């Protein structure tokens, strides 16, 4: 059994698959299990299938949002942070805004932003310290992530509420759930309910009565998100410089060839004239 478990991990590492790619290629694993391996190796694919069930993400036209269930390891009188990542699937700038049904309870950094083409942005959601345990460790709080295509060169300071007006153009929406995790128990399921609306803009400031350690963790995570976004921007600028460099190099080589050919022709004509 251990051998089968390690074999599945080895197969995943060989293929270098992310969790999102694993879901897309689940049919490949099933075919591989039937036609290549015997029944004695089937247990490793049970392990792979369990990954599909425990990790969920949203794939939209503009952004991929991972995960769509924000899991908070609940502890009394302690600020708790959870992170999610949005990935821009387009060649355009995408602006996003996050709303929640309980804006006083959560701090979202950044609550608005710009995701550059083919890049990612990390978002940190911090829950304020709670004084009481929730009933049956269940939470009805929800988040709404809205995204729209923005003009090239748009900065986060340029984002306005009018940009997310559906009358202005297509607005993509992704609903996110909150799940409390008990330190000794698996995640508590949240029953599906009809959409009640009531989303309000999220705040990006938090109550100072929480733990300083958790506040520092949130700041470090926010710094990491900013560094990743800056790195993506620098990488894009380097790509532009590389393309421009290749073009200029091609022009230089062509010019040298033309000069060489002209020199040969002139030399030949001069030789004929002298004879």
N, C-alpha and C positions, 0 to 999 in steps of 0.2 A: 504493500500500500504506500509506504514512504517513497519507494522507487517511482511509482506512478505519479505521485504528487510532484516530486522533483523533476520528472520528465516533462510534465506540463509546464512548469516554470521555465525549463530549459528551452522548450519550443517557443514560448512567448518571447524570451530574450533573444533567440535567434532571429525571429521575425521583426523584433524591435517595434512591437505594437503598443500603442497607447490604449487606454480604456475605451475611448471613442472608436478607435479602429477595431478593437476586439468585438464591439457590438456589430459593426458593419460586416466583419468577416466571420460571424458566428456560423454561417452556413458552410464555410470552408472547413471549419473544425469538425463539423458533423460529417461531411463527406470524407475527410481524412480519417476519422474514426472508423467509418464503415469499410472503406476500401483499402486502407493501408494497414491499420492495426487490428489485431484480433480483439476478442471481447475482454481479454485479461487486462487490456490497457484502457478500458473505457472509463475508469474512475477519474483519470486526469481531466477528462472533459466535463465531468460533474463539477470539478473545482473551477474550471474556466466558466461554466455556466453560472456558478454562484456569483462571479464577478459582475455578470450582466444584471443580476437582480439587485445587488447592493449598491451599485453606482449608477446614477442617472444624470443625464445631461440633456439640454435642449439645443436642437439644431434649427436655427432660423435662417431666413434668407440673408440677413445682414450679419447677425452675430451668433456664435455658439456660446451658450452659457453653461458653465460646469462648476458645481452641481446645481440642480434645481431644488434640491432639499438641503437646506442649511441646518447642519446638526450641531447643537450646542451641548457640550457636557455640563449639565446644570449643576451649579453649586450655590448654596445660599450665601448672600452678602459678598458676592464676588463678581466682578465684571468678566464676561466671557466673550471671546472673539471667534469669528468664523470667517473664512475667506472663500471667495469664488472668483473665477476667471472668465473673462469674456474675450472671445477671439473674433477678429474681423475677417470675414470670408470674402470680402469684396476688394476691388481695386480703388475704392473711394474712402474718404474720411467718414466715419460713423459717429454721430453724437448719441449719448445715452443719458438717461435720467432714471433715478430709482425712487419709488414711492413705497410707503408702507401703511398698513392699517393702524399701526401704533407708533407714531413718530416720537413720542416722548420716551419710549422704552429702548430705542435703538439709535446708535450713531453709525452712519455709513460714510466711509472715506475711500475714494471720492464718491459723493452722491450724484455728481454730474461729471461728464468728461468726454474726451474725444479719443477714439481708437483709430490709430493710423492704419492704412491699407495693409492687409496680411500680417497684422501684429496683434499682440494681446495686451490686456490690462487687468491687473489684480485689484479686487475690491475687498475691503475689510469691513465686516459688519460686527459691531460690538454691542452686546446686550448689557444694559445697566444692571448693577447689583440688585438682586431681588431679595426681599425680606421674608417671603413665604413660598412654600412649595406649591406648584400648580397641581390642580386636581388630576390625579392619575397620570401625572407627568405628560400631559397633553397640552398643545399650544395651538390656538386658532389664528395667531398672527400670520400675515401674509405680506409678501413684497411683490411689486410690479416693476419690471425693468422695461422701459420704453427706449426704442432706438430709431433713428432716422438717418438718411444719407445727408451729409453736410458738405458745403462747398470746400474745395481744397484750400488749405491754409487756415481753416477755422480753429480758433483757440478755445479752451474751456471757458474763458471769460466771455466769449461771444455767444454762449448758449443762452437761449431765452425760452420761456414757457411757450411762446407762440410756435417755436420750431416743432413742438410735439402735438400741435393741433391737427387733427385728422383731416380738417378741411384744407390744410396747406399741402398735403401729400401723404404718401404711405408711411404709417407709423407701425413698427413691429413691436409686439408686446410679449413678454415672457413672465409668467406667474411663478413665484418661488414660495415654497413652504418652509415653515420653521419646525424642526423636530428636536425635542429635548432628549438627551441621552443620560440615563442614570449611570453613575460610576460602576454599578454592579449588574446592570441589566442591558439588554440590547435595545436599539432604538424603538421608541414607542410609536406605533402606527397612528396616523391622523386620518380620520374618516373623511371621505370626499364630501364636500358640501357645495351647494350652489353659490355662485359668485355673488357676494353681497355688496361689492364695491367698497366705498369708504376709504380709498387709498389717499394718503397725504404725503407731501414731499418729505423726504428724510432729512434729518439734521446731520451735520458733520462735526458737531461738538458733543462732548459727553460730560456727565456729572463727575465732579472731582471727589466725591465721597467714596468712590471705588478704590480698588487696590492699585497702588503705584506700579507694582510689577506688571499687572495686566495692561495698564496704560502704556508702559514702556514697550511691551510686546506689540501692542497695536501700532505704536509709532514706528517701530522697527519694520513691521510688515508693510506699513504705508511707504516707508523709505525704499523698501525692496521693490514695491510696485512702481514707484517713480523712476527708480534706476532701470528697471526692465523696459519701461516705456521710452526712456531716454536712449537706452541701448538700441532699441528698434529703430528710432529716428536716425541715429548715427549710422546704423547698418544700411538704411535706405540711401543716405547721402553718399556713403562709400560706393554703393552700387551705381549711383548716377555718375560719380567720378570715374569709376572703372569703364563704364560705357563710353563716356566722353573721351577717355584716354585711348581706348581702342580705335575710335573714329579718327582721332588726330594722328595716331600711329599709322593707320591705313592711308591717310592723305600724304604723310611724309614719305612713305615707301613709294607710292605712285609718282610723287614729284621726282624722287631720285631716279626712278626708271625712265621717266620722260627725258630728264636731263642727259642720262646716259645714252639713250637712243639718238637724241639730237647731236651729241658729241661724236658718236660713231659716224653718223651721216655727214657731218661737217668735215670730219677727218678724211672720209672716203672721197668727198668732192674735192678737197684740197689736194689729195694725192693724184687724182685724175688730172687736175689742172696743171700740176707741176710736171707731169710726164708729157 
